[in-house]
Amino acid sequence: MPKALSEAAIRQYRDEGYYFPVPVLTADETLALRQKLEGFESSQGHPLDGA
């Protein structure tokens, strides 16, 4: 299995107990999902309230 983290990232995880940030979406994917969410919110007449 190939390594996903660099040696520096592994060191940070070992030193700090976490590694951040971990990119999971491209900028284009993020934009597309945001537009989809905003379209849904617009169709509802308001943004989601987080409840």
PDB file of N, H, CA, C and O in Angstrom:
ATOM      1  N   MET A   1       0.838  -1.171   0.000  1.00  0.00           N
ATOM      2  CA  MET A   1       0.000   0.000   0.000  1.00  0.00           C
ATOM      3  C   MET A   1       0.891   1.245   0.000  1.00  0.00           C
ATOM      4  O   MET A   1       1.781   1.355   0.843  1.00  0.00           O
ATOM      5  N   PRO A   2       0.674   2.179  -0.920  1.00  0.00           N
ATOM      6  CA  PRO A   2       1.509   3.371  -0.982  1.00  0.00           C
ATOM      7  C   PRO A   2       1.232   4.306   0.198  1.00  0.00           C
ATOM      8  O   PRO A   2       0.128   4.344   0.742  1.00  0.00           O
ATOM      9  N   LYS A   3       2.255   5.046   0.570  1.00  0.00           N
ATOM     10  H   LYS A   3       3.151   5.015   0.128  1.00  0.00           H
ATOM     11  CA  LYS A   3       2.105   6.019   1.648  1.00  0.00           C
ATOM     12  C   LYS A   3       1.315   7.220   1.156  1.00  0.00           C
ATOM     13  O   LYS A   3       1.531   7.696   0.041  1.00  0.00           O
ATOM     14  N   ALA A   4       0.407   7.706   1.977  1.00  0.00           N
ATOM     15  H   ALA A   4       0.231   7.320   2.883  1.00  0.00           H
ATOM     16  CA  ALA A   4      -0.372   8.886   1.629  1.00  0.00           C
ATOM     17  C   ALA A   4       0.198  10.135   2.291  1.00  0.00           C
ATOM     18  O   ALA A   4      -0.056  11.249   1.834  1.00  0.00           O
ATOM     19  N   LEU A   5       0.958   9.960   3.353  1.00  0.00           N
ATOM     20  H   LEU A   5       1.164   9.055   3.724  1.00  0.00           H
ATOM     21  CA  LEU A   5       1.518  11.101   4.080  1.00  0.00           C
ATOM     22  C   LEU A   5       3.032  11.159   3.897  1.00  0.00           C
ATOM     23  O   LEU A   5       3.709  10.135   3.803  1.00  0.00           O
ATOM     24  N   SER A   6       3.533  12.371   3.850  1.00  0.00           N
ATOM     25  H   SER A   6       2.984  13.203   3.926  1.00  0.00           H
ATOM     26  CA  SER A   6       4.983  12.563   3.757  1.00  0.00           C
ATOM     27  C   SER A   6       5.622  12.252   5.123  1.00  0.00           C
ATOM     28  O   SER A   6       4.928  12.122   6.131  1.00  0.00           O
ATOM     29  N   GLU A   7       6.921  12.138   5.129  1.00  0.00           N
ATOM     30  H   GLU A   7       7.485  12.243   4.310  1.00  0.00           H
ATOM     31  CA  GLU A   7       7.628  11.917   6.393  1.00  0.00           C
ATOM     32  C   GLU A   7       7.369  13.071   7.363  1.00  0.00           C
ATOM     33  O   GLU A   7       7.223  12.852   8.566  1.00  0.00           O
ATOM     34  N   ALA A   8       7.312  14.301   6.840  1.00  0.00           N
ATOM     35  H   ALA A   8       7.431  14.478   5.863  1.00  0.00           H
ATOM     36  CA  ALA A   8       7.044  15.470   7.687  1.00  0.00           C
ATOM     37  C   ALA A   8       5.649  15.392   8.302  1.00  0.00           C
ATOM     38  O   ALA A   8       5.457  15.743   9.466  1.00  0.00           O
ATOM     39  N   ALA A   9       4.679  14.932   7.518  1.00  0.00           N
ATOM     40  H   ALA A   9       4.835  14.647   6.573  1.00  0.00           H
ATOM     41  CA  ALA A   9       3.307  14.796   8.022  1.00  0.00           C
ATOM     42  C   ALA A   9       3.242  13.724   9.105  1.00  0.00           C
ATOM     43  O   ALA A   9       2.567  13.899  10.120  1.00  0.00           O
ATOM     44  N   ILE A  10       3.933  12.634   8.889  1.00  0.00           N
ATOM     45  H   ILE A  10       4.481  12.492   8.065  1.00  0.00           H
ATOM     46  CA  ILE A  10       3.967  11.570   9.892  1.00  0.00           C
ATOM     47  C   ILE A  10       4.615  12.064  11.173  1.00  0.00           C
ATOM     48  O   ILE A  10       4.148  11.759  12.271  1.00  0.00           O
ATOM     49  N   ARG A  11       5.690  12.825  11.033  1.00  0.00           N
ATOM     50  H   ARG A  11       6.070  13.072  10.142  1.00  0.00           H
ATOM     51  CA  ARG A  11       6.363  13.397  12.193  1.00  0.00           C
ATOM     52  C   ARG A  11       5.422  14.321  12.959  1.00  0.00           C
ATOM     53  O   ARG A  11       5.359  14.277  14.188  1.00  0.00           O
ATOM     54  N   GLN A  12       4.682  15.170  12.209  1.00  0.00           N
ATOM     55  H   GLN A  12       4.733  15.205  11.211  1.00  0.00           H
ATOM     56  CA  GLN A  12       3.742  16.081  12.869  1.00  0.00           C
ATOM     57  C   GLN A  12       2.679  15.290  13.628  1.00  0.00           C
ATOM     58  O   GLN A  12       2.320  15.640  14.752  1.00  0.00           O
ATOM     59  N   TYR A  13       2.183  14.230  13.012  1.00  0.00           N
ATOM     60  H   TYR A  13       2.475  13.945  12.098  1.00  0.00           H
ATOM     61  CA  TYR A  13       1.167  13.407  13.672  1.00  0.00           C
ATOM     62  C   TYR A  13       1.731  12.791  14.950  1.00  0.00           C
ATOM     63  O   TYR A  13       1.068  12.783  15.987  1.00  0.00           O
ATOM     64  N   ARG A  14       2.920  12.290  14.873  1.00  0.00           N
ATOM     65  H   ARG A  14       3.459  12.296  14.031  1.00  0.00           H
ATOM     66  CA  ARG A  14       3.537  11.677  16.058  1.00  0.00           C
ATOM     67  C   ARG A  14       3.808  12.709  17.147  1.00  0.00           C
ATOM     68  O   ARG A  14       3.652  12.417  18.333  1.00  0.00           O
ATOM     69  N   ASP A  15       4.214  13.915  16.750  1.00  0.00           N
ATOM     70  H   ASP A  15       4.340  14.152  15.787  1.00  0.00           H
ATOM     71  CA  ASP A  15       4.516  14.971  17.720  1.00  0.00           C
ATOM     72  C   ASP A  15       3.262  15.622  18.297  1.00  0.00           C
ATOM     73  O   ASP A  15       3.187  15.883  19.498  1.00  0.00           O
ATOM     74  N   GLU A  16       2.280  15.883  17.434  1.00  0.00           N
ATOM     75  H   GLU A  16       2.341  15.671  16.459  1.00  0.00           H
ATOM     76  CA  GLU A  16       1.110  16.655  17.840  1.00  0.00           C
ATOM     77  C   GLU A  16      -0.127  15.796  18.131  1.00  0.00           C
ATOM     78  O   GLU A  16      -1.034  16.236  18.838  1.00  0.00           O
ATOM     79  N   GLY A  17      -0.165  14.588  17.595  1.00  0.00           N
ATOM     80  H   GLY A  17       0.571  14.231  17.021  1.00  0.00           H
ATOM     81  CA  GLY A  17      -1.326  13.729  17.792  1.00  0.00           C
ATOM     82  C   GLY A  17      -2.417  13.930  16.755  1.00  0.00           C
ATOM     83  O   GLY A  17      -3.480  13.316  16.841  1.00  0.00           O
ATOM     84  N   TYR A  18      -2.161  14.783  15.779  1.00  0.00           N
ATOM     85  H   TYR A  18      -1.297  15.282  15.708  1.00  0.00           H
ATOM     86  CA  TYR A  18      -3.115  15.011  14.686  1.00  0.00           C
ATOM     87  C   TYR A  18      -2.354  15.515  13.471  1.00  0.00           C
ATOM     88  O   TYR A  18      -1.218  15.976  13.582  1.00  0.00           O
ATOM     89  N   TYR A  19      -2.980  15.424  12.333  1.00  0.00           N
ATOM     90  H   TYR A  19      -3.903  15.050  12.243  1.00  0.00           H
ATOM     91  CA  TYR A  19      -2.410  16.002  11.110  1.00  0.00           C
ATOM     92  C   TYR A  19      -3.502  16.771  10.397  1.00  0.00           C
ATOM     93  O   TYR A  19      -4.588  16.245  10.154  1.00  0.00           O
ATOM     94  N   PHE A  20      -3.212  18.015  10.065  1.00  0.00           N
ATOM     95  H   PHE A  20      -2.330  18.443  10.263  1.00  0.00           H
ATOM     96  CA  PHE A  20      -4.185  18.905   9.432  1.00  0.00           C
ATOM     97  C   PHE A  20      -3.446  19.835   8.501  1.00  0.00           C
ATOM     98  O   PHE A  20      -2.334  20.245   8.832  1.00  0.00           O
ATOM     99  N   PRO A  21      -3.988  20.186   7.374  1.00  0.00           N
ATOM    100  CA  PRO A  21      -5.243  19.728   6.765  1.00  0.00           C
ATOM    101  C   PRO A  21      -5.011  18.500   5.894  1.00  0.00           C
ATOM    102  O   PRO A  21      -3.906  18.271   5.404  1.00  0.00           O
ATOM    103  N   VAL A  22      -6.052  17.726   5.711  1.00  0.00           N
ATOM    104  H   VAL A  22      -6.950  17.912   6.108  1.00  0.00           H
ATOM    105  CA  VAL A  22      -6.015  16.580   4.811  1.00  0.00           C
ATOM    106  C   VAL A  22      -6.970  16.890   3.669  1.00  0.00           C
ATOM    107  O   VAL A  22      -8.186  16.833   3.857  1.00  0.00           O
ATOM    108  N   PRO A  23      -6.451  17.217   2.488  1.00  0.00           N
ATOM    109  CA  PRO A  23      -7.324  17.560   1.373  1.00  0.00           C
ATOM    110  C   PRO A  23      -8.088  16.320   0.896  1.00  0.00           C
ATOM    111  O   PRO A  23      -7.490  15.285   0.601  1.00  0.00           O
ATOM    112  N   VAL A  24      -9.408  16.443   0.825  1.00  0.00           N
ATOM    113  H   VAL A  24      -9.893  17.284   1.065  1.00  0.00           H
ATOM    114  CA  VAL A  24     -10.222  15.313   0.370  1.00  0.00           C
ATOM    115  C   VAL A  24     -11.007  15.633  -0.893  1.00  0.00           C
ATOM    116  O   VAL A  24     -11.449  14.721  -1.592  1.00  0.00           O
ATOM    117  N   LEU A  25     -11.186  16.917  -1.196  1.00  0.00           N
ATOM    118  H   LEU A  25     -10.827  17.657  -0.629  1.00  0.00           H
ATOM    119  CA  LEU A  25     -11.889  17.335  -2.402  1.00  0.00           C
ATOM    120  C   LEU A  25     -11.032  18.340  -3.159  1.00  0.00           C
ATOM    121  O   LEU A  25     -10.296  19.123  -2.558  1.00  0.00           O
ATOM    122  N   THR A  26     -11.135  18.309  -4.480  1.00  0.00           N
ATOM    123  H   THR A  26     -11.733  17.673  -4.968  1.00  0.00           H
ATOM    124  CA  THR A  26     -10.459  19.326  -5.282  1.00  0.00           C
ATOM    125  C   THR A  26     -11.242  20.637  -5.180  1.00  0.00           C
ATOM    126  O   THR A  26     -12.374  20.646  -4.697  1.00  0.00           O
ATOM    127  N   ALA A  27     -10.659  21.714  -5.621  1.00  0.00           N
ATOM    128  H   ALA A  27      -9.740  21.707  -6.013  1.00  0.00           H
ATOM    129  CA  ALA A  27     -11.346  23.007  -5.625  1.00  0.00           C
ATOM    130  C   ALA A  27     -12.606  22.940  -6.494  1.00  0.00           C
ATOM    131  O   ALA A  27     -13.637  23.508  -6.134  1.00  0.00           O
ATOM    132  N   ASP A  28     -12.525  22.252  -7.630  1.00  0.00           N
ATOM    133  H   ASP A  28     -11.688  21.791  -7.922  1.00  0.00           H
ATOM    134  CA  ASP A  28     -13.697  22.118  -8.509  1.00  0.00           C
ATOM    135  C   ASP A  28     -14.816  21.318  -7.841  1.00  0.00           C
ATOM    136  O   ASP A  28     -15.988  21.674  -7.963  1.00  0.00           O
ATOM    137  N   GLU A  29     -14.462  20.247  -7.141  1.00  0.00           N
ATOM    138  H   GLU A  29     -13.509  19.958  -7.043  1.00  0.00           H
ATOM    139  CA  GLU A  29     -15.470  19.454  -6.430  1.00  0.00           C
ATOM    140  C   GLU A  29     -16.132  20.273  -5.322  1.00  0.00           C
ATOM    141  O   GLU A  29     -17.346  20.211  -5.129  1.00  0.00           O
ATOM    142  N   THR A  30     -15.323  21.034  -4.605  1.00  0.00           N
ATOM    143  H   THR A  30     -14.336  21.085  -4.761  1.00  0.00           H
ATOM    144  CA  THR A  30     -15.843  21.883  -3.536  1.00  0.00           C
ATOM    145  C   THR A  30     -16.806  22.917  -4.093  1.00  0.00           C
ATOM    146  O   THR A  30     -17.882  23.131  -3.535  1.00  0.00           O
ATOM    147  N   LEU A  31     -16.428  23.557  -5.187  1.00  0.00           N
ATOM    148  H   LEU A  31     -15.554  23.383  -5.641  1.00  0.00           H
ATOM    149  CA  LEU A  31     -17.289  24.555  -5.814  1.00  0.00           C
ATOM    150  C   LEU A  31     -18.606  23.941  -6.275  1.00  0.00           C
ATOM    151  O   LEU A  31     -19.669  24.521  -6.056  1.00  0.00           O
ATOM    152  N   ALA A  32     -18.546  22.790  -6.902  1.00  0.00           N
ATOM    153  H   ALA A  32     -17.683  22.319  -7.081  1.00  0.00           H
ATOM    154  CA  ALA A  32     -19.756  22.133  -7.391  1.00  0.00           C
ATOM    155  C   ALA A  32     -20.697  21.779  -6.238  1.00  0.00           C
ATOM    156  O   ALA A  32     -21.909  21.971  -6.344  1.00  0.00           O
ATOM    157  N   LEU A  33     -20.149  21.269  -5.150  1.00  0.00           N
ATOM    158  H   LEU A  33     -19.165  21.112  -5.063  1.00  0.00           H
ATOM    159  CA  LEU A  33     -20.984  20.931  -3.996  1.00  0.00           C
ATOM    160  C   LEU A  33     -21.565  22.177  -3.332  1.00  0.00           C
ATOM    161  O   LEU A  33     -22.716  22.174  -2.896  1.00  0.00           O
ATOM    162  N   ARG A  34     -20.774  23.231  -3.258  1.00  0.00           N
ATOM    163  H   ARG A  34     -19.839  23.234  -3.612  1.00  0.00           H
ATOM    164  CA  ARG A  34     -21.294  24.472  -2.675  1.00  0.00           C
ATOM    165  C   ARG A  34     -22.438  25.032  -3.517  1.00  0.00           C
ATOM    166  O   ARG A  34     -23.449  25.481  -2.977  1.00  0.00           O
ATOM    167  N   GLN A  35     -22.279  25.006  -4.833  1.00  0.00           N
ATOM    168  H   GLN A  35     -21.458  24.641  -5.272  1.00  0.00           H
ATOM    169  CA  GLN A  35     -23.341  25.497  -5.711  1.00  0.00           C
ATOM    170  C   GLN A  35     -24.607  24.655  -5.562  1.00  0.00           C
ATOM    171  O   GLN A  35     -25.717  25.187  -5.584  1.00  0.00           O
ATOM    172  N   LYS A  36     -24.442  23.366  -5.412  1.00  0.00           N
ATOM    173  H   LYS A  36     -23.541  22.934  -5.393  1.00  0.00           H
ATOM    174  CA  LYS A  36     -25.592  22.481  -5.224  1.00  0.00           C
ATOM    175  C   LYS A  36     -26.302  22.801  -3.905  1.00  0.00           C
ATOM    176  O   LYS A  36     -27.530  22.871  -3.861  1.00  0.00           O
ATOM    177  N   LEU A  37     -25.540  22.993  -2.847  1.00  0.00           N
ATOM    178  H   LEU A  37     -24.543  22.937  -2.883  1.00  0.00           H
ATOM    179  CA  LEU A  37     -26.112  23.352  -1.550  1.00  0.00           C
ATOM    180  C   LEU A  37     -26.825  24.695  -1.618  1.00  0.00           C
ATOM    181  O   LEU A  37     -27.947  24.827  -1.128  1.00  0.00           O
ATOM    182  N   GLU A  38     -26.184  25.691  -2.222  1.00  0.00           N
ATOM    183  H   GLU A  38     -25.273  25.584  -2.620  1.00  0.00           H
ATOM    184  CA  GLU A  38     -26.803  27.010  -2.314  1.00  0.00           C
ATOM    185  C   GLU A  38     -28.068  26.967  -3.167  1.00  0.00           C
ATOM    186  O   GLU A  38     -29.027  27.685  -2.882  1.00  0.00           O
ATOM    187  N   GLY A  39     -28.086  26.138  -4.206  1.00  0.00           N
ATOM    188  H   GLY A  39     -27.307  25.555  -4.438  1.00  0.00           H
ATOM    189  CA  GLY A  39     -29.290  25.974  -5.017  1.00  0.00           C
ATOM    190  C   GLY A  39     -30.424  25.377  -4.198  1.00  0.00           C
ATOM    191  O   GLY A  39     -31.568  25.820  -4.302  1.00  0.00           O
ATOM    192  N   PHE A  40     -30.113  24.373  -3.383  1.00  0.00           N
ATOM    193  H   PHE A  40     -29.183  24.014  -3.299  1.00  0.00           H
ATOM    194  CA  PHE A  40     -31.119  23.766  -2.515  1.00  0.00           C
ATOM    195  C   PHE A  40     -31.639  24.792  -1.513  1.00  0.00           C
ATOM    196  O   PHE A  40     -32.848  24.930  -1.326  1.00  0.00           O
ATOM    197  N   GLU A  41     -30.717  25.511  -0.871  1.00  0.00           N
ATOM    198  H   GLU A  41     -29.735  25.398  -1.023  1.00  0.00           H
ATOM    199  CA  GLU A  41     -31.136  26.521   0.114  1.00  0.00           C
ATOM    200  C   GLU A  41     -32.038  27.558  -0.535  1.00  0.00           C
ATOM    201  O   GLU A  41     -33.043  27.966   0.047  1.00  0.00           O
ATOM    202  N   SER A  42     -31.681  27.985  -1.737  1.00  0.00           N
ATOM    203  H   SER A  42     -30.864  27.654  -2.210  1.00  0.00           H
ATOM    204  CA  SER A  42     -32.479  28.967  -2.458  1.00  0.00           C
ATOM    205  C   SER A  42     -33.883  28.432  -2.741  1.00  0.00           C
ATOM    206  O   SER A  42     -34.863  29.171  -2.648  1.00  0.00           O
ATOM    207  N   SER A  43     -33.978  27.146  -3.086  1.00  0.00           N
ATOM    208  H   SER A  43     -33.182  26.545  -3.161  1.00  0.00           H
ATOM    209  CA  SER A  43     -35.293  26.540  -3.370  1.00  0.00           C
ATOM    210  C   SER A  43     -36.157  26.451  -2.113  1.00  0.00           C
ATOM    211  O   SER A  43     -37.382  26.367  -2.198  1.00  0.00           O
ATOM    212  N   GLN A  44     -35.509  26.471  -0.951  1.00  0.00           N
ATOM    213  H   GLN A  44     -34.514  26.539  -0.882  1.00  0.00           H
ATOM    214  CA  GLN A  44     -36.233  26.403   0.319  1.00  0.00           C
ATOM    215  C   GLN A  44     -36.600  27.790   0.842  1.00  0.00           C
ATOM    216  O   GLN A  44     -37.411  27.930   1.758  1.00  0.00           O
ATOM    217  N   GLY A  45     -35.983  28.815   0.241  1.00  0.00           N
ATOM    218  H   GLY A  45     -35.324  28.702  -0.502  1.00  0.00           H
ATOM    219  CA  GLY A  45     -36.247  30.198   0.655  1.00  0.00           C
ATOM    220  C   GLY A  45     -35.389  30.681   1.805  1.00  0.00           C
ATOM    221  O   GLY A  45     -35.563  31.798   2.290  1.00  0.00           O
ATOM    222  N   HIS A  46     -34.456  29.835   2.246  1.00  0.00           N
ATOM    223  H   HIS A  46     -34.315  28.927   1.852  1.00  0.00           H
ATOM    224  CA  HIS A  46     -33.574  30.232   3.364  1.00  0.00           C
ATOM    225  C   HIS A  46     -32.415  29.252   3.449  1.00  0.00           C
ATOM    226  O   HIS A  46     -32.508  28.130   2.952  1.00  0.00           O
ATOM    227  N   PRO A  47     -31.312  29.678   4.083  1.00  0.00           N
ATOM    228  CA  PRO A  47     -30.199  28.736   4.279  1.00  0.00           C
ATOM    229  C   PRO A  47     -30.557  27.705   5.341  1.00  0.00           C
ATOM    230  O   PRO A  47     -31.457  27.922   6.152  1.00  0.00           O
ATOM    231  N   LEU A  48     -29.852  26.593   5.329  1.00  0.00           N
ATOM    232  H   LEU A  48     -29.120  26.417   4.670  1.00  0.00           H
ATOM    233  CA  LEU A  48     -30.045  25.596   6.368  1.00  0.00           C
ATOM    234  C   LEU A  48     -29.620  26.182   7.707  1.00  0.00           C
ATOM    235  O   LEU A  48     -28.660  26.950   7.768  1.00  0.00           O
ATOM    236  N   ASP A  49     -30.316  25.834   8.768  1.00  0.00           N
ATOM    237  H   ASP A  49     -31.096  25.211   8.719  1.00  0.00           H
ATOM    238  CA  ASP A  49     -30.004  26.418  10.073  1.00  0.00           C
ATOM    239  C   ASP A  49     -29.120  25.558  10.949  1.00  0.00           C
ATOM    240  O   ASP A  49     -28.803  25.946  12.074  1.00  0.00           O
ATOM    241  N   GLY A  50     -28.718  24.406  10.464  1.00  0.00           N
ATOM    242  H   GLY A  50     -28.975  24.090   9.550  1.00  0.00           H
ATOM    243  CA  GLY A  50     -27.806  23.556  11.214  1.00  0.00           C
ATOM    244  C   GLY A  50     -28.495  22.681  12.254  1.00  0.00           C
ATOM    245  O   GLY A  50     -27.833  21.940  12.981  1.00  0.00           O
ATOM    246  N   ALA A  51     -29.816  22.763  12.327  1.00  0.00           N
ATOM    247  H   ALA A  51     -30.353  23.365  11.736  1.00  0.00           H
ATOM    248  CA  ALA A  51     -30.533  21.966  13.332  1.00  0.00           C
ATOM    249  C   ALA A  51     -30.695  20.536  12.898  1.00  0.00           C
ATOM    250  O   ALA A  51     -31.276  19.731  13.626  1.00  0.00           O
TER     251      ALA A  51
END
